[in-house]
Amino acid sequence: MKQTLRSKFLKWIALFLPGIFLLGLNIGTGSVTTMAKAGAEYGMSLLWTIVASCLTTFFMINLYGRYTLVTGETALQAFRKHIHPGVGIFFIVALTTGVCGSVMGVMGIVADICFEWSKSTVDGGIPSIYFASFFIALVYFIFWNGKTQFFERALAVIVAIMSASFLLNFFIMMPPPIDILKGLIPNIPETLDNGKSPFLVIASLVGTTVFSGLFIIRTTLVKEAGWSIEDFKKQRNDALVSVTLMFIISASIMAAAAGTLYVEGLGLSKASQMIELLEPLAGSFATSVFAIGIISAGVSSQFPNILMLPWLLCDYNNSEREMTLPKYRIMVLLISLLGLVVPVFNARPVFVMVLSQAFNAVILPATVLGILYLSNRKDLMGKSKNTPVENVFLVLILLFSIFTSFIGISGAIELLN
C-alpha cells in the first residue's frame, strides 16, 4: 500500500518537473536583486509589473509549448527549418553569451552573500572564493550524473528550499496588506530624488521574468516528455504551476524589502546589502532565512545555465541529449569555471549581471517575432494556429518588448559609463 502511494506521489510530482526546471531557470540572483531593489525603492507599487510579466510568461510558454505539441519540433529546429539556419545560430550565440555573463554574475553574488553572512560567525568572514568553488563543484557533481530526470529532481529540492525561505520571509517582514493590494493597480511611481527613473526598474522586472531562454528550453522539455496535442491540458497545468510559483516567490522578495528597507528609507544597489541592512531591522533569523533563499536561487539557476549551450546544440542538430559525452562534460566544466571570475578578479557581480541582461533584452523581440510567424502558419499548425485575439496579444508583447529593450540597453550603457 505504502509503495503504491509513494509511486503515485512520485508520478504526480513528475508531471510538474518540467515546470520546476523552468522556475529554477527563471528565479536566480538577478531576479532576487531586481525584486528586492524594486521593493526597497518603490515599496509594493510595482507589484502590478510582476503580475503582467508572469501573465506574459504564461502566455508565451503556452504558445511555444503548443507549437511543439502540434508539430513535434522544438523552437530551434523550427527556426532552422522554417525560417533560416542563421536564426537558430543567432539564438544559440545570444543565449550562450547571456548565460556566460549570468554564470559569472550569479556565482559572484552567491559568494558575496555567503561572505557577508559568514561574518556573523567567523571574524572577518570566509573568503568568497571558497564559497564559489564549493557551489561550482556541487553543481558540476550533480551534472556528472548525466540524466535530465536527476537534474530535475535535484533542482526540485533546491527550488523547494528557495520557495520555503522566501515565503517564510514574507510572513516575517511583510508590509501592510493594503499596500500589497494597492500595488496591484497599475501606476508609475515618481522619479526618485537621485534622478533615477522608475522605467529602468520596470524594464528590469520584465526582463528578469519574461526570459527568452525559458521559452526555447520549454519546447525541448515538452518534446522530451513525449507530450502530444492530447496533453495540452497537462502542459498548460504544468506551466500554470511554474508561473504561479514564479509570482509568489517574486512578490515575496519584493514584499520583504518593502516591509523593511522601504519603510526605513534605505535603497539597495546590490544583493549582499540585504544581509547588512536586514539584520538590524528584521533580526538574524529572518536575515539567515533570506540568505538561504538567495543562495538556493543562485544554485538553482546555475543548473539550467551550465546546461544551456549543450542542450541548444543538441536541439539545433536534432541529436540525442547525451550529457555523459566527453565534449559536453568539458563544455559544461569550462562554463562552470566562469563562476570563479568575479571572486578571483574581484569584479563587480552586478556589473556582469547587467551585461548579461542587455543580451536578454536584445533576444526577447526576436523570440516574440519567431513564434508570431510560426504559430500563424496553417501548414504547420492546422486548426491550432493562432486566433486573432492571440495575435493581438503577441503584437502588444512585441511592442512592449522593444520598448523595454530600449530602456534596458540605455540603462546598461548609463551604468557602464
C-alpha positions as CSV (number, residue, x, y, z in Angstrom):
1,M,0.0,0.0,0.0
2,K,2.8,2.4,1.0
3,Q,4.7,1.6,-2.2
4,T,1.6,2.3,-4.3
5,L,1.1,5.7,-2.6
6,R,4.8,6.5,-3.0
7,S,4.7,5.6,-6.7
8,K,1.6,7.7,-7.2
9,F,3.1,10.7,-5.4
10,L,6.3,10.4,-7.5
11,K,4.3,10.2,-10.7
12,W,2.3,13.2,-9.7
13,I,5.4,15.2,-8.9
14,A,7.0,14.1,-12.2
15,L,4.1,15.9,-14.1
16,F,5.4,19.2,-12.8
17,L,9.2,18.6,-13.1
18,P,9.5,20.5,-16.4
19,G,7.7,23.5,-14.8
20,I,10.0,23.3,-11.8
21,F,13.0,23.3,-14.1
22,L,11.7,26.5,-15.7
23,L,11.2,28.0,-12.3
24,G,14.8,27.2,-11.4
25,L,16.0,28.8,-14.6
26,N,13.9,31.9,-14.2
27,I,14.4,32.8,-10.5
28,G,18.0,33.5,-9.9
29,T,20.1,36.0,-8.0
30,G,19.4,38.6,-10.8
31,S,15.7,38.2,-10.1
32,V,16.2,38.4,-6.4
33,T,18.3,41.6,-6.7
34,T,15.8,43.2,-9.1
35,M,12.7,42.4,-7.0
36,A,14.5,43.5,-3.8
37,K,15.6,46.7,-5.4
38,A,12.1,47.5,-6.6
39,G,10.7,46.8,-3.1
40,A,13.3,48.9,-1.4
41,E,12.9,51.9,-3.6
42,Y,9.2,51.8,-4.5
43,G,7.5,49.6,-1.9
44,M,4.8,47.4,-3.4
45,S,3.8,50.0,-6.0
46,L,5.3,47.9,-8.8
47,L,3.7,44.6,-7.9
48,W,1.4,45.0,-10.9
49,T,4.5,44.7,-13.1
50,I,5.2,41.2,-11.7
51,V,1.6,40.2,-12.4
52,A,1.8,41.5,-16.0
53,S,5.2,39.8,-16.6
54,C,4.0,36.5,-15.2
55,L,0.9,36.6,-17.3
56,T,3.0,37.3,-20.4
57,T,5.4,34.5,-19.5
58,F,2.4,32.1,-19.1
59,F,1.0,33.2,-22.5
60,M,4.4,32.7,-24.2
61,I,5.2,29.4,-22.6
62,N,1.8,28.0,-23.8
63,L,2.3,29.3,-27.4
64,Y,5.8,27.8,-27.6
65,G,4.6,24.6,-25.9
66,R,1.6,24.3,-28.2
67,Y,3.8,24.6,-31.2
68,T,5.9,21.6,-30.1
69,L,2.8,19.6,-29.1
70,V,1.3,20.1,-32.6
71,T,4.4,19.7,-34.8
72,G,6.8,17.7,-32.6
73,E,9.5,20.3,-33.4
74,T,11.4,22.3,-30.8
75,A,11.9,26.0,-31.3
76,L,15.4,25.9,-32.6
77,Q,14.5,23.1,-35.0
78,A,11.6,25.2,-36.3
79,F,13.8,28.3,-36.7
80,R,16.4,26.4,-38.6
81,K,13.9,24.5,-40.8
82,H,11.1,27.1,-41.5
83,I,12.9,30.5,-41.2
84,H,16.7,30.3,-41.7
85,P,19.5,28.3,-40.1
86,G,21.1,31.7,-39.2
87,V,18.2,32.5,-36.9
88,G,18.8,29.3,-34.9
89,I,22.6,30.1,-34.7
90,F,21.7,33.7,-33.5
91,F,19.7,32.3,-30.6
92,I,22.5,29.8,-29.7
93,V,25.1,32.6,-29.7
94,A,23.0,35.2,-28.0
95,L,21.6,32.9,-25.3
96,T,25.0,31.4,-24.6
97,T,26.6,34.8,-24.3
98,G,23.9,36.0,-21.9
99,V,24.2,32.7,-19.9
100,C,28.0,33.0,-19.6
101,G,27.6,36.5,-18.1
102,S,24.9,35.2,-15.8
103,V,27.1,32.3,-14.6
104,M,29.8,34.8,-13.6
105,G,27.3,37.3,-12.0
106,V,25.2,34.7,-10.2
107,M,28.1,32.9,-8.6
108,G,29.7,36.2,-7.8
109,I,26.5,37.3,-6.0
110,V,26.1,34.0,-4.2
111,A,29.8,34.0,-3.0
112,D,29.3,37.7,-1.9
113,I,26.2,36.8,0.1
114,C,27.9,33.9,1.8
115,F,30.9,36.1,2.6
116,E,28.7,38.7,4.3
117,W,26.6,36.1,6.0
118,S,29.7,34.3,7.4
119,K,30.8,37.4,9.1
120,S,28.2,36.7,11.8
121,T,30.0,33.5,12.8
122,V,33.6,34.0,11.7
123,D,35.7,37.1,12.4
124,G,36.3,38.8,9.1
125,G,34.2,36.3,7.2
126,I,35.2,33.3,5.0
127,P,36.7,34.5,1.6
128,S,34.2,34.3,-1.2
129,I,36.5,32.2,-3.4
130,Y,35.9,29.2,-1.1
131,F,32.1,29.5,-1.4
132,A,32.3,29.9,-5.2
133,S,34.5,26.9,-5.5
134,F,32.2,24.8,-3.3
135,F,29.0,25.6,-5.2
136,I,30.6,25.2,-8.6
137,A,31.8,21.7,-7.6
138,L,28.4,20.8,-6.2
139,V,26.5,21.8,-9.4
140,Y,29.1,20.0,-11.6
141,F,28.9,16.9,-9.4
142,I,25.2,16.7,-9.9
143,F,25.6,17.4,-13.7
144,W,28.1,14.5,-13.9
145,N,25.2,12.0,-13.3
146,G,24.1,13.0,-16.8
147,K,20.4,12.3,-16.6
148,T,17.8,15.0,-17.1
149,Q,15.5,13.4,-14.5
150,F,18.2,13.6,-11.9
151,F,18.8,17.3,-12.7
152,E,15.1,18.0,-12.4
153,R,14.7,16.2,-9.1
154,A,17.8,17.8,-7.6
155,L,16.5,21.1,-8.8
156,A,13.1,20.4,-7.3
157,V,14.6,20.0,-3.9
158,I,16.6,23.3,-4.2
159,V,13.6,25.2,-5.6
160,A,11.5,23.9,-2.6
161,I,14.1,25.2,-0.2
162,M,14.2,28.6,-2.0
163,S,10.4,28.8,-2.1
164,A,10.0,28.0,1.6
165,S,12.7,30.5,2.6
166,F,11.2,33.4,0.7
167,L,7.6,32.6,1.8
168,L,8.7,32.4,5.4
169,N,10.5,35.7,5.0
170,F,7.3,37.2,3.5
171,F,5.3,36.5,6.7
172,I,8.1,37.8,8.9
173,M,8.7,41.1,7.1
174,M,5.5,41.7,5.0
175,P,4.2,45.2,4.6
176,P,0.6,46.2,5.4
177,P,-1.9,44.2,3.3
178,I,-3.5,47.4,2.0
179,D,-0.1,48.3,0.4
180,I,0.0,44.9,-1.3
181,L,-3.5,45.4,-2.8
182,K,-2.7,48.9,-3.9
183,G,0.4,47.5,-5.7
184,L,-1.9,45.5,-8.0
185,I,-3.2,48.7,-9.5
186,P,-1.0,49.8,-12.5
187,N,0.8,53.1,-11.8
188,I,4.1,54.7,-12.5
189,P,5.9,55.9,-9.3
190,E,7.6,59.3,-9.1
191,T,11.2,59.6,-10.1
192,L,13.5,59.2,-7.1
193,D,15.5,62.1,-5.5
194,N,18.7,60.7,-7.2
195,G,17.1,61.3,-10.6
196,K,16.7,57.6,-11.5
197,S,13.5,56.9,-13.4
198,P,11.2,54.0,-12.4
199,F,11.1,52.9,-16.0
200,L,14.5,51.2,-15.8
201,V,13.4,49.2,-12.7
202,I,10.2,48.3,-14.6
203,A,12.3,47.1,-17.6
204,S,14.5,45.1,-15.2
205,L,11.4,43.5,-13.6
206,V,10.1,42.5,-17.0
207,G,13.5,41.4,-18.3
208,T,14.2,39.0,-15.4
209,T,10.7,37.4,-15.6
210,V,10.0,37.3,-19.4
211,F,13.2,35.4,-20.3
212,S,13.6,34.2,-23.9
213,G,15.7,31.1,-22.9
214,L,12.7,30.0,-20.9
215,F,10.5,29.6,-24.0
216,I,13.2,28.0,-26.1
217,I,14.1,25.4,-23.4
218,R,10.4,24.8,-22.8
219,T,9.9,23.3,-26.2
220,T,12.9,20.9,-25.6
221,L,11.3,19.8,-22.3
222,V,7.9,19.3,-23.8
223,K,9.4,17.1,-26.6
224,E,11.5,15.1,-24.2
225,A,8.4,14.5,-22.0
226,G,6.8,12.8,-25.1
227,W,3.7,15.0,-24.9
228,S,1.4,15.5,-27.9
229,I,-1.6,17.8,-28.5
230,E,-3.7,15.4,-26.4
231,D,-1.5,16.5,-23.4
232,F,-2.3,20.2,-24.0
233,K,-4.1,20.5,-20.6
234,K,-1.2,18.7,-18.9
235,Q,1.2,21.1,-20.5
236,R,-0.9,24.1,-19.5
237,N,-1.3,23.0,-15.9
238,D,2.4,22.5,-15.6
239,A,3.1,26.0,-17.0
240,L,0.4,27.4,-14.6
241,V,2.2,25.8,-11.5
242,S,5.5,27.2,-12.7
243,V,4.2,30.8,-13.3
244,T,2.2,30.8,-10.1
245,L,5.2,29.9,-8.0
246,M,7.2,32.4,-10.0
247,F,4.8,35.2,-9.0
248,I,4.6,34.1,-5.3
249,I,8.4,34.0,-4.9
250,S,9.0,37.3,-6.8
251,A,6.2,39.1,-4.8
252,S,7.6,37.7,-1.5
253,I,11.1,39.1,-2.3
254,M,9.6,42.5,-3.2
255,A,7.5,42.4,0.0
256,A,10.4,41.6,2.3
257,A,12.3,44.6,1.0
258,A,9.2,46.8,1.0
259,G,8.3,45.9,4.6
260,T,11.8,46.8,5.9
261,L,14.2,48.8,3.6
262,Y,11.5,50.9,2.0
263,V,9.9,51.7,5.4
264,E,13.3,52.9,6.7
265,G,14.0,54.9,3.5
266,L,17.0,52.7,2.6
267,G,17.9,52.0,-1.0
268,L,19.6,48.9,-2.4
269,S,22.3,48.6,-5.0
270,K,23.5,45.0,-4.6
271,A,22.1,41.8,-3.1
272,S,24.7,41.4,-0.4
273,Q,23.5,44.7,1.1
274,M,20.3,42.9,2.1
275,I,22.4,40.9,4.7
276,E,23.9,44.1,6.1
277,L,20.7,46.1,6.1
278,L,18.2,43.5,7.2
279,E,19.8,42.2,10.3
280,P,19.2,45.3,12.5
281,L,15.7,45.7,11.1
282,A,14.4,42.1,11.0
283,G,16.8,40.1,13.2
284,S,19.4,37.4,12.5
285,F,16.8,34.6,11.9
286,A,15.0,36.5,9.1
287,T,18.3,37.5,7.6
288,S,19.5,33.9,7.6
289,V,16.3,32.7,6.0
290,F,16.7,35.3,3.3
291,A,20.3,34.4,2.7
292,I,19.4,30.7,2.3
293,G,16.7,31.8,-0.2
294,I,19.2,33.8,-2.3
295,I,21.8,31.0,-2.2
296,S,19.2,28.4,-3.3
297,A,18.0,30.8,-6.1
298,G,21.6,31.2,-7.3
299,V,22.4,27.4,-7.2
300,S,19.0,26.5,-8.8
301,S,19.6,28.9,-11.7
302,Q,23.1,27.5,-12.3
303,F,21.8,24.1,-13.3
304,P,20.0,25.3,-16.4
305,N,22.7,27.9,-17.1
306,I,25.5,25.4,-17.4
307,L,23.3,23.1,-19.5
308,M,22.1,25.8,-21.9
309,L,24.8,25.5,-24.6
310,P,25.0,21.7,-24.9
311,W,21.2,21.5,-24.8
312,L,20.8,24.1,-27.5
313,L,23.4,22.4,-29.7
314,C,21.7,19.0,-29.3
315,D,18.4,20.7,-30.1
316,Y,19.7,22.5,-33.2
317,N,21.3,19.4,-34.5
318,N,18.3,17.2,-33.5
319,S,20.7,14.9,-31.8
320,E,20.3,12.8,-28.6
321,R,20.9,14.8,-25.4
322,E,23.6,12.5,-24.0
323,M,25.3,14.7,-21.4
324,T,27.9,12.0,-20.5
325,L,29.8,12.6,-23.7
326,P,33.3,14.0,-23.1
327,K,32.7,17.1,-25.3
328,Y,29.7,18.1,-23.3
329,R,31.4,17.5,-19.9
330,I,34.3,19.6,-21.0
331,M,32.0,22.3,-22.3
332,V,30.0,22.4,-19.0
333,L,33.2,22.4,-17.0
334,L,34.5,25.5,-18.8
335,I,31.2,27.3,-18.4
336,S,31.1,26.4,-14.7
337,L,34.6,27.7,-14.1
338,L,33.4,31.2,-15.3
339,G,31.8,31.4,-11.9
340,L,35.3,32.0,-10.4
341,V,35.8,35.2,-12.5
342,V,34.1,37.6,-10.1
343,P,35.7,36.3,-6.8
344,V,39.2,35.8,-8.3
345,F,39.5,39.1,-10.2
346,N,37.3,41.0,-7.6
347,A,35.0,42.1,-10.4
348,R,31.6,43.7,-9.7
349,P,28.9,41.0,-9.9
350,V,26.1,43.5,-10.6
351,F,28.1,45.0,-13.5
352,V,28.4,41.5,-15.0
353,M,24.7,40.7,-14.5
354,V,23.8,44.0,-16.3
355,L,25.8,42.9,-19.3
356,S,24.0,39.6,-19.5
357,Q,20.6,41.3,-19.0
358,A,21.5,43.5,-22.0
359,F,21.8,40.4,-24.2
360,N,18.5,39.1,-22.9
361,A,16.8,42.4,-23.9
362,V,18.0,42.0,-27.5
363,I,16.7,38.4,-27.7
364,L,13.1,39.0,-26.5
365,P,11.7,40.8,-29.5
366,A,13.2,38.2,-31.8
367,T,11.7,35.4,-29.7
368,V,8.2,37.0,-30.0
369,L,8.6,37.5,-33.8
370,G,9.7,33.9,-34.2
371,I,6.6,32.4,-32.6
372,L,4.3,35.0,-34.2
373,Y,5.4,33.8,-37.6
374,L,5.5,30.0,-36.8
375,S,2.2,29.8,-34.9
376,N,0.3,31.6,-37.8
377,R,1.4,29.1,-40.4
378,K,-1.6,26.9,-41.2
379,D,0.6,24.3,-43.0
380,L,2.4,23.7,-39.6
381,M,-0.4,24.4,-37.0
382,G,-3.6,23.4,-38.9
383,K,-6.6,24.1,-36.6
384,S,-4.3,25.1,-33.8
385,K,-3.0,28.2,-35.5
386,N,-3.3,31.5,-33.6
387,T,-6.6,33.2,-33.1
388,P,-7.0,36.9,-33.8
389,V,-7.0,37.6,-30.1
390,E,-3.8,35.7,-29.6
391,N,-2.2,37.7,-32.4
392,V,-3.2,41.0,-30.9
393,F,-1.6,40.0,-27.6
394,L,1.5,38.9,-29.4
395,V,1.8,42.2,-31.2
396,L,1.3,44.1,-27.9
397,I,4.0,42.0,-26.2
398,L,6.3,42.6,-29.2
399,L,5.9,46.4,-29.0
400,F,6.4,46.3,-25.2
401,S,9.5,44.1,-25.5
402,I,11.0,46.6,-28.0
403,F,10.2,49.4,-25.6
404,T,11.7,47.6,-22.5
405,S,14.7,46.5,-24.6
406,F,15.4,50.2,-25.5
407,I,15.1,51.2,-21.8
408,G,17.2,48.2,-20.6
409,I,20.1,48.8,-23.1
410,S,20.0,52.6,-22.3
411,G,20.2,51.8,-18.6
412,A,23.0,49.4,-19.1
413,I,25.0,52.0,-21.1
414,E,24.3,54.6,-18.4
415,L,25.5,52.2,-15.7
416,L,28.7,51.3,-17.7
417,N,29.5,54.9,-18.0
